[in-house]
């Protein structure tokens, strides 16, 4: 399918763990790594994004946050594109399946004081925190985060419907990669996926890479949430774009890149992030879901931009066909051409 024509709004990705070999969760993350990642994302049409830091020691998380904050001082265009930080964990379910690839050694209960230290270390850049709502102290943590201006997303969890409603009542507004980061087998009903789909106070993020969710499942989920409360994210990992093979990574250890692009913990069926860019996800969704291209593009641009406070002025992308894929022929950030011509 050919890409949409004309100048489109820039893509906004709320969940990026890395891309093309750049790893946001390495122990020695530096500001230059974040700058390089930002420039790589520009080549894939992403004009704003949230660097996503996953479960680890507080020392590693705060060091990475300082690196992200330092990267934004590299120049106004980098600062424009690095729209904040998404902290995915460490306040998650420790259960197999729900935990996903997160290291159980570092999973711990929600701690408002730790969140305050993150905010200080990041210079106020923490925008989203993913939390399992059934964990001890989650309700108070959600309320504290909202008071500090941090959006709370529910994910990597094994809650019941009451936990979902309580979290939304205390101010949670998002679901992290809904349909993933949960037990592989759930009761038909009730289960927390239904509860999150039914909760209108939650906007759902979805990974539309063709591996995390089948097309019919994602179609039903978007119809339940409505496109206005649905956001496409990449959940891109450092191995996105790598050739098939098995690699050692900072998240999950040994990860296999399959010929079809799926990333799995070696020897298991568990996914370890995504091997796709957000542009790849929008293309796959356009080819496999019964929604028009404009609606799907908005789910990866205007809707996530709204969650960040509004569209990025002067952000845009022009696409071109690249064999069976889509490519960014030109990307503009804050009115400046940063990729292509």
C-alpha positions as CSV (number, residue, x, y, z in Angstrom):
1,X,0.0,0.0,0.0
2,X,1.5,3.4,-0.9
3,X,2.0,5.9,1.9
4,X,-0.2,8.9,2.4
5,X,0.8,11.9,0.2
6,X,1.5,15.5,1.2
7,X,2.9,16.9,4.4
8,X,1.7,15.1,7.5
9,X,1.9,15.9,11.2
10,X,5.1,14.5,12.7
11,X,4.9,11.2,14.6
12,X,4.8,11.3,18.4
13,X,6.1,8.2,20.1
14,X,5.3,7.8,23.8
15,X,7.4,4.6,24.3
16,X,10.9,4.3,22.8
17,X,13.4,2.1,24.6
18,X,16.1,2.4,21.9
19,X,16.5,2.2,18.1
20,X,19.1,1.0,15.6
21,X,21.6,-0.1,18.2
22,X,21.2,2.8,20.6
23,X,20.1,1.6,24.1
24,X,18.5,3.9,26.6
25,X,18.8,1.3,29.3
26,X,22.5,0.7,29.2
27,X,24.4,1.3,32.4
28,X,26.6,4.1,30.9
29,X,24.0,6.0,29.0
30,X,25.4,9.4,27.9
31,X,23.8,12.6,26.6
32,X,25.4,11.9,23.2
33,X,23.5,8.6,23.0
34,X,20.2,10.4,23.5
35,X,21.1,13.0,20.9
36,X,22.1,10.3,18.4
37,X,18.8,8.4,19.1
38,X,16.8,11.6,18.5
39,X,18.5,12.1,15.1
40,X,17.8,8.5,14.1
41,X,14.2,8.9,15.0
42,X,14.0,12.0,12.8
43,X,14.9,9.8,9.9
44,X,11.9,7.6,10.7
45,X,9.5,10.6,10.8
46,X,9.3,10.9,14.6
47,X,9.4,14.5,15.7
48,X,8.7,14.1,19.4
49,X,9.1,11.2,21.7
50,X,9.4,10.0,25.3
51,X,12.7,8.2,26.0
52,X,11.5,5.2,28.0
53,X,13.5,3.8,30.9
54,X,12.6,0.5,32.3
55,X,12.9,-1.3,35.6
56,X,16.3,-1.1,37.2
57,X,18.1,0.2,40.3
58,X,17.3,3.8,41.3
59,X,21.0,4.7,40.6
60,X,20.7,3.5,37.0
61,X,17.4,5.2,36.5
62,X,18.4,8.6,37.9
63,X,21.7,8.5,36.0
64,X,19.8,7.9,32.7
65,X,17.4,10.7,33.6
66,X,20.3,13.1,34.0
67,X,21.7,12.0,30.7
68,X,18.3,12.7,29.0
69,X,18.2,16.1,30.7
70,X,21.7,16.9,29.5
71,X,20.9,15.9,26.0
72,X,18.2,18.5,25.7
73,X,20.8,21.1,26.3
74,X,22.5,20.1,23.1
75,X,20.2,22.5,21.2
76,X,16.6,23.7,20.8
77,X,15.6,21.1,18.2
78,X,16.8,18.2,20.5
79,X,15.0,19.8,23.4
80,X,11.8,20.1,21.3
81,X,11.9,16.5,20.2
82,X,12.8,15.0,23.6
83,X,9.4,15.8,25.1
84,X,9.9,14.1,28.5
85,X,10.6,10.7,30.0
86,X,8.4,7.6,30.3
87,X,9.5,5.4,33.3
88,X,8.1,1.9,32.7
89,X,8.5,0.3,36.1
90,X,9.9,-0.6,38.5
91,X,6.5,-0.6,40.3
92,X,5.1,-3.6,38.4
93,X,3.8,-7.1,38.9
94,X,6.5,-9.6,39.7
95,X,4.4,-12.4,38.2
96,X,5.7,-14.3,35.2
97,X,4.0,-13.1,32.0
98,X,2.8,-9.8,33.5
99,X,6.4,-8.9,34.3
100,X,7.5,-9.4,30.7
101,X,11.2,-8.9,30.2
102,X,11.6,-6.7,33.3
103,X,14.2,-7.9,35.8
104,X,12.4,-9.3,38.9
105,X,15.4,-8.3,41.0
106,X,14.6,-4.6,40.7
107,X,10.8,-4.7,40.9
108,X,9.6,-2.9,44.0
109,X,6.5,-1.3,45.6
110,X,5.5,2.2,44.5
111,X,7.3,4.9,46.5
112,X,6.2,8.5,46.2
113,X,9.6,9.7,47.6
114,X,11.4,7.8,44.8
115,X,9.2,9.5,42.3
116,X,10.1,12.9,43.8
117,X,13.8,12.0,43.4
118,X,13.2,11.0,39.8
119,X,11.6,14.4,39.1
120,X,14.6,16.2,40.7
121,X,17.2,14.1,38.8
122,X,15.4,14.6,35.4
123,X,14.9,18.3,35.9
124,X,11.1,17.8,35.8
125,X,11.1,15.7,32.6
126,X,9.2,12.7,34.0
127,X,5.9,12.8,32.1
128,X,4.6,9.2,32.3
129,X,5.1,6.4,34.8
130,X,3.8,2.9,34.2
131,X,2.5,1.2,37.4
132,X,0.8,-2.0,38.3
133,X,-2.4,-0.8,40.1
134,X,-2.7,-3.8,42.3
135,X,0.6,-3.3,44.1
136,X,0.7,-2.1,47.7
137,X,0.5,1.6,47.9
138,X,-0.5,2.1,44.3
139,X,-3.6,4.3,44.9
140,X,-1.6,6.8,47.0
141,X,1.2,6.7,44.5
142,X,-1.1,7.5,41.6
143,X,-2.6,10.4,43.5
144,X,0.8,11.8,44.4
145,X,2.1,11.4,40.8
146,X,-0.9,13.3,39.4
147,X,-0.3,16.1,42.0
148,X,3.3,16.3,40.7
149,X,2.1,16.6,37.1
150,X,3.0,13.1,36.1
151,X,0.6,11.0,34.0
152,X,0.1,7.4,35.4
153,X,-0.3,4.5,33.0
154,X,-1.4,1.0,34.0
155,X,0.7,-1.9,32.7
156,X,2.7,-5.0,33.4
157,X,0.0,-5.9,35.8
158,X,-2.3,-8.6,37.2
159,X,-5.1,-6.5,38.7
160,X,-8.8,-7.0,39.1
161,X,-11.5,-4.6,37.8
162,X,-11.7,-2.9,41.2
163,X,-8.0,-2.0,41.0
164,X,-8.5,-0.5,37.5
165,X,-11.4,1.6,38.6
166,X,-9.6,2.7,41.8
167,X,-6.5,3.8,39.8
168,X,-8.6,5.7,37.4
169,X,-10.5,7.3,40.3
170,X,-7.2,8.5,41.7
171,X,-6.2,10.0,38.3
172,X,-4.6,7.3,36.2
173,X,-5.2,8.2,32.5
174,X,-3.4,5.7,30.4
175,X,-2.9,2.0,29.7
176,X,0.6,0.9,28.6
177,X,0.7,-1.4,25.5
178,X,-2.8,-2.8,26.4
179,X,-3.1,-6.5,25.6
180,X,0.6,-7.1,26.4
181,X,2.5,-7.2,29.6
182,X,-0.1,-9.5,31.2
183,X,-0.5,-13.2,31.9
184,X,-0.6,-15.3,28.7
185,X,-3.9,-16.9,29.9
186,X,-6.7,-14.9,31.5
187,X,-10.3,-15.8,32.5
188,X,-12.8,-15.1,29.7
189,X,-14.5,-12.6,32.1
190,X,-14.0,-10.8,34.2
191,X,-10.4,-9.8,33.5
192,X,-8.4,-6.6,33.6
193,X,-8.3,-6.2,29.8
194,X,-12.1,-5.8,29.6
195,X,-12.0,-3.5,32.6
196,X,-9.4,-1.2,30.9
197,X,-11.3,-1.2,27.6
198,X,-14.5,-0.3,29.5
199,X,-12.9,2.5,31.5
200,X,-13.4,5.7,29.6
201,X,-11.0,7.6,31.8
202,X,-8.1,5.6,30.3
203,X,-6.5,6.2,26.9
204,X,-4.9,3.0,25.6
205,X,-1.5,2.7,24.0
206,X,-1.2,-0.1,21.5
207,X,1.9,-1.7,19.7
208,X,0.8,-2.2,16.1
209,X,3.9,-4.1,14.9
210,X,2.1,-7.2,13.7
211,X,3.6,-9.3,16.6
212,X,2.3,-7.9,19.8
213,X,-1.4,-8.0,18.8
214,X,-3.2,-9.8,16.0
215,X,-5.2,-7.6,13.6
216,X,-8.6,-8.7,14.8
217,X,-7.7,-8.2,18.5
218,X,-6.4,-4.7,17.8
219,X,-9.4,-3.9,15.7
220,X,-11.8,-4.8,18.5
221,X,-9.7,-3.0,21.1
222,X,-9.6,0.3,19.1
223,X,-13.4,0.0,18.4
224,X,-14.0,-0.4,22.2
225,X,-11.7,2.5,23.2
226,X,-12.6,4.6,20.1
227,X,-9.8,6.0,18.0
228,X,-9.9,9.2,20.1
229,X,-8.8,7.3,23.1
230,X,-6.3,5.1,21.3
231,X,-2.6,5.8,20.7
232,X,-0.1,3.8,18.6
233,X,3.4,3.4,20.0
234,X,6.4,1.6,18.8
235,X,7.9,0.2,22.1
236,X,11.0,0.2,19.9
237,X,14.1,-1.7,21.3
238,X,17.8,-1.2,20.6
239,X,17.6,-4.2,18.3
240,X,15.0,-2.5,16.0
241,X,16.5,-2.7,12.6
242,X,19.0,-5.5,13.4
243,X,19.3,-8.6,11.2
244,X,18.0,-12.0,12.4
245,X,20.1,-13.6,15.1
246,X,20.5,-13.9,18.9
247,X,22.0,-11.0,20.8
248,X,23.0,-10.1,24.3
249,X,21.0,-7.0,25.6
250,X,20.7,-4.9,28.7
251,X,17.0,-5.8,28.9
252,X,16.1,-9.4,29.0
253,X,19.6,-10.8,28.4
254,X,19.7,-13.0,25.3
255,X,17.1,-11.8,22.7
256,X,16.4,-13.4,19.4
257,X,15.5,-11.3,16.4
258,X,13.3,-13.5,14.2
259,X,13.2,-13.3,10.4
260,X,9.8,-11.6,10.6
261,X,11.2,-8.9,12.9
262,X,9.7,-10.1,16.2
263,X,12.1,-9.8,19.3
264,X,11.8,-12.6,21.8
265,X,13.6,-13.6,24.9
266,X,15.8,-16.4,23.6
267,X,14.2,-19.8,23.8
268,X,10.8,-18.5,24.8
269,X,7.7,-17.0,23.2
270,X,7.9,-13.8,25.3
271,X,8.3,-10.6,23.4
272,X,11.2,-8.3,24.4
273,X,10.0,-5.0,23.0
274,X,9.5,-4.2,19.3
275,X,11.7,-4.3,16.3
276,X,9.6,-1.8,14.5
277,X,9.6,2.0,14.2
278,X,6.4,3.9,14.8
279,X,6.3,4.6,11.0
280,X,6.4,0.8,10.5
281,X,3.6,0.4,13.0
282,X,1.3,2.9,11.2
283,X,2.1,1.2,7.9
284,X,1.2,-2.2,9.3
285,X,-2.0,-0.9,10.8
286,X,-3.0,0.8,7.6
287,X,-2.6,-2.5,5.7
288,X,-4.3,-4.7,8.2
289,X,-6.9,-2.8,10.2
290,X,-10.3,-1.5,8.9
291,X,-9.6,2.2,9.7
292,X,-8.7,4.9,7.2
293,X,-5.1,6.1,7.0
294,X,-5.9,9.5,8.4
295,X,-7.5,8.0,11.5
296,X,-4.5,5.8,12.1
297,X,-2.0,8.6,11.5
298,X,-3.8,10.7,14.0
299,X,-3.5,7.9,16.6
300,X,0.3,8.2,16.1
301,X,0.5,12.0,15.9
302,X,-2.3,14.3,17.0
303,X,-3.6,12.1,19.8
304,X,-0.3,11.5,21.6
305,X,0.6,15.1,21.0
306,X,-2.5,16.1,22.9
307,X,-1.4,14.0,25.8
308,X,1.8,16.0,25.8
309,X,-0.1,19.3,25.8
310,X,-0.6,20.0,22.1
311,X,0.9,19.6,18.7
312,X,4.5,20.5,18.1
313,X,4.6,23.8,16.1
314,X,6.3,23.3,12.8
315,X,6.5,19.5,13.0
316,X,5.9,17.5,9.9
317,X,6.9,14.6,7.7
318,X,6.6,13.8,4.0
319,X,6.6,10.1,3.1
320,X,7.8,8.0,0.2
321,X,7.6,4.4,-0.7
322,X,10.6,2.2,0.0
323,X,9.8,-1.1,-1.6
324,X,7.1,-2.6,0.6
325,X,8.0,-0.2,3.4
326,X,7.3,3.5,4.0
327,X,10.2,5.9,4.5
328,X,10.4,9.6,5.6
329,X,11.6,11.6,2.6
330,X,11.6,14.8,4.7
331,X,11.2,15.5,8.4
332,X,10.7,19.0,9.9
333,X,11.1,19.8,13.6
334,X,9.9,23.2,14.8
335,X,9.9,24.4,11.2
336,X,13.4,23.2,10.5
337,X,14.3,20.4,8.0
338,X,16.2,17.8,10.1
339,X,16.1,15.0,7.6
340,X,15.8,14.8,3.8
341,X,15.3,17.8,1.6
